[in-house]
Structure formats: structure tokens, C-alpha cells
Amino acid sequence: MRHFGHVSPTVRKDLFHLEPAEFTAASPARILAAALGATLYSPATRPHLAGDVHKQAGRGVVSMVLCLEDSISDAEVADAEDNLVRQFAALDAEGGELPLLFIRVRTPEQIPDLVRRLGGSARRLAGFVLPKFTENRGTAFLDAVAQAEAESGQHPLYAMPVLETPDLLHLETRVEALAGISRTVGRYRDRVLALRLGVTDFCSVYGLRRTPDMTAYDVQIVAGVIADVVNVLSRADGTGFTVTGPVWEYFRSQQRLFKPQLRRSPFLQEGAEELRTTLIEHDLDGLLREIELDRANGLLGKTCIHPAHVTPVHALSVVSHEEFSDAQDILRPERGGGGVMRSAYTNKMNEVKPHRAWAERTMLRAEVFGVAKEEVGFVDLLTAGLQV
């Protein structure tokens, strides 16, 4: 699979200076973690789930979570598990390229039980999403993933813990909660693919809900938690993990209080004013701003609950030619001793040692999402992805 793989080779050639690389479920974990992109969630109760997976793969989705937790009622769990077994069997029988598929469970005991019930079709499973992850709950979950992999003899099964419990939000318990999570995931470093943020659960602790005019970073109590999670768990010193962006809850037009957040000029330049209007009508201008803030705050990828959110996430994840040029200059072997230089675009200072970690992360993102040509911008990438 590859990002923008659903776009024709001719169009990709016109868009990319360096095209996104191909990867598989067997690729190194660092590649998979960076390549998750827009992870689309779907309730495990959907009767045509196998068909839905194929359909979304054809639209550029490369990672999906099939949910047995909050998206379904308690009374539906047993039927949803049975449905997953049937749908995985269908996916395995049909063959073909699939997204990375994860199951979001409720309890550790579900993990080995589901893998046993999946049988040979477990080869289509990339891993599990672990809800309400804490130090105390985490060990049992991660041990269960390791047990399921050992019993099945399948390829590596990865875990994606979800950080969403009140002890992370409450100031008096946050430091110890983060330290405990750090200790737990640190012991299972090869098992943990990424950490996900449950911002909806964070808001629920205080009875809050952000509007389509606001990003998660406008809710200060949530922004503070995101900053602390990145501080402790996503450091660039080799100890950190990929942390993914929070879900955007909106996909239909709402009554607006503030002006749209999308500038008109980039769309006018590309003759895409109609696209801008459509994005605003579907409240996606707020999503686009939140994606930019995710990346500025150290998050990569995003939880998505609607297919319309996938292409914007991926379009904004492509490395610009300017970013790539800066990263290349910073990482040149002859710059190993440090120093400072004017960027090739002559609009900024590149300081080798302080910017090195940024450059390394940028080059990893360039590998999985590609590098846009010099004259290609977000509007071009978004338009190409949406036309398929």
C-alpha cells in the first residue's frame, strides 16, 4: 500500500517531487507508525464491513479501526465479535490489498479470544487499540497482545493505547499518570506502534464539547493535556512514541458563529473556489486548522470518524518542497559539526544542531507521504485525492 496510491500514476508524477513509498504490514514499525495517516474508525457491527474496508481502501485509507468499544452499546458486543469473525474470513478469502486493520477491544481477555476465533484470517489483522490505557490496566492489555501473537504464530501484532482517562486530565494526578504510562509502554517498546488521544473523553470529564469553529487547542484544559503528553511520551531523544491527533467530530454543516478559517487566495490561484466553499459548508475548515496545529504540536496522523476527513489529513501530511529542501540541507554529512545557514528558499535560518530532530522527522514523513513538487500546494493535493 502507499499514500495516494488510489491516484493514477500520471497524476502522482505531476504532483510529487518524490512519490510516497510503498509499505506493507511487515514494514518496520517506525515506518508504519509514521504512515498511519488518517485512521478511520468503524463500528464492528456494520453488516457489510468487509465491503466497507475494500471501498475505503479504494479511496486512499491505509489504516482502520474496527471498534468494539464506545461506538457500540454493551448489548451489541457479542454480536459484533461474531460479525468481525465473519468479516475477516470474507476479507481473507477475497484477498487483495487491505489497509492496516486494528480492533478496538474493551478488555484484555477479548484479545487472545478474538485471535483464536479469527483463525487463519488473523493474518489480516495488524493489531489492537487499547482503550482507557493506564499503568495498571496497560500491562494486562499488552501482555494479552503478546500472548495472542505467540499463540497464533502470525506476523507481529501491534498495540495502540488510547490515552483518555480522567487521571490524565486532573492536575493533581497527571504527572504520576503520565510517568506510569511511560514506564509501561517503555517495557513494551517494540509492541507499541503509536499512542492515540481520546480528546472526546477528556472533554466529557468537565462536560465540555468544542464547536466546529474551535479546535482542540482552543479548549485550554485539553490543550494542556496534549502538551504534557507530548512532553513526556513523544520526545525526540529516542525514548518517544508517535502520538496521533484527536478526532474531529463534525461532518455536516452547523450554524456558524465565526468567520471561515480558510484563506480565499490559495483556492483562487488554483481555480478551486468551489472546493473552498464545499469545505466550509461541511465544517472542514476547522479540521484543516486542527491538522496544522496537530503537526505544530508534535502529533502525526489523526483519528477520523468520517471518510470525508481522510483526504484532508493526507494532503496536509505531504512534505512541501521547501520543508524537504531545508531538511536535506540540515542533514548533509558535511554539516555534522553544526553551524547555521540561510535556507535554499532564502526566507529563514537553518541551524544544524537545533533543527536536526525536526529534519529527521520531516524526512521520515517524506518517505511515507511523499514530497510535493515546488509549485504544488495543498489545494492541488486535496483536489487530486478528492477526484478519485
Rosetta blueprint (number, residue, H / E / L):
1 M L
2 R L
3 H L
4 F L
5 G L
6 H L
7 V L
8 S L
9 P H
10 T H
11 V H
12 R H
13 K H
14 D H
15 L H
16 F E
17 H E
18 L E
19 E L
20 P L
21 A L
22 E L
23 F L
24 T L
25 A L
26 A L
27 S L
28 P L
29 A H
30 R H
31 I H
32 L H
33 A H
34 A H
35 A H
36 L L
37 G L
38 A E
39 T E
40 L E
41 Y E
42 S E
43 P E
44 A L
45 T L
46 R L
47 P L
48 H L
49 L H
50 A H
51 G H
52 D H
53 V H
54 H H
55 K H
56 Q H
57 A H
58 G L
59 R L
60 G L
61 V L
62 V L
63 S E
64 M E
65 V E
66 L E
67 C E
68 L L
69 E L
70 D L
71 S L
72 I L
73 S L
74 D H
75 A H
76 E H
77 V H
78 A H
79 D H
80 A H
81 E H
82 D H
83 N H
84 L H
85 V H
86 R H
87 Q H
88 F H
89 A H
90 A H
91 L H
92 D H
93 A H
94 E H
95 G L
96 G L
97 E L
98 L L
99 P L
100 L E
101 L E
102 F E
103 I E
104 R E
105 V L
106 R L
107 T L
108 P L
109 E L
110 Q H
111 I H
112 P H
113 D H
114 L H
115 V H
116 R H
117 R H
118 L H
119 G H
120 G H
121 S H
122 A H
123 R H
124 R H
125 L L
126 A L
127 G E
128 F E
129 V E
130 L E
131 P L
132 K L
133 F L
134 T L
135 E H
136 N H
137 R H
138 G H
139 T H
140 A H
141 F H
142 L H
143 D H
144 A H
145 V H
146 A H
147 Q H
148 A H
149 E H
150 A H
151 E H
152 S H
153 G L
154 Q L
155 H L
156 P L
157 L L
158 Y E
159 A E
160 M E
161 P E
162 V E
163 L E
164 E L
165 T L
166 P H
167 D H
168 L H
169 L H
170 H L
171 L H
172 E H
173 T H
174 R H
175 V H
176 E H
177 A H
178 L H
179 A H
180 G H
181 I H
182 S H
183 R H
184 T H
185 V H
186 G H
187 R H
188 Y L
189 R L
190 D L
191 R L
192 V E
193 L L
194 A L
195 L E
196 R E
197 L E
198 G L
199 V H
200 T H
201 D H
202 F H
203 C H
204 S H
205 V H
206 Y L
207 G L
208 L L
209 R L
210 R L
211 T L
212 P L
213 D L
214 M L
215 T L
216 A H
217 Y H
218 D H
219 V L
220 Q H
221 I H
222 V H
223 A H
224 G H
225 V H
226 I H
227 A H
228 D H
229 V H
230 V H
231 N H
232 V H
233 L H
234 S L
235 R L
236 A L
237 D L
238 G L
239 T L
240 G L
241 F L
242 T L
243 V E
244 T L
245 G E
246 P L
247 V L
248 W L
249 E L
250 Y L
251 F L
252 R L
253 S L
254 Q L
255 Q L
256 R L
257 L L
258 F L
259 K L
260 P L
261 Q L
262 L L
263 R L
264 R L
265 S H
266 P H
267 F H
268 L H
269 Q H
270 E L
271 G L
272 A L
273 E H
274 E H
275 L H
276 R H
277 T H
278 T H
279 L H
280 I H
281 E H
282 H L
283 D L
284 L H
285 D H
286 G H
287 L H
288 L H
289 R H
290 E H
291 I H
292 E H
293 L H
294 D H
295 R H
296 A H
297 N L
298 G L
299 L L
300 L L
301 G L
302 K E
303 T E
304 C E
305 I L
306 H L
307 P H
308 A H
309 H H
310 V H
311 T H
312 P H
313 V H
314 H H
315 A H
316 L L
317 S L
318 V L
319 V E
320 S L
321 H H
322 E H
323 E H
324 F H
325 S H
326 D H
327 A H
328 Q H
329 D H
330 I H
331 L L
332 R L
333 P H
334 E H
335 R H
336 G L
337 G L
338 G L
339 G L
340 V E
341 M E
342 R E
343 S L
344 A L
345 Y L
346 T L
347 N L
348 K L
349 M E
350 N E
351 E E
352 V H
353 K H
354 P H
355 H H
356 R H
357 A H
358 W H
359 A H
360 E H
361 R H
362 T H
363 M H
364 L H
365 R H
366 A H
367 E H
368 V H
369 F H
370 G L
371 V E
372 A E
373 K L
374 E L
375 E L
376 V L
377 G L
378 F H
379 V H
380 D H
381 L H
382 L H
383 T H
384 A H
385 G H
386 L H
387 Q L
388 V L
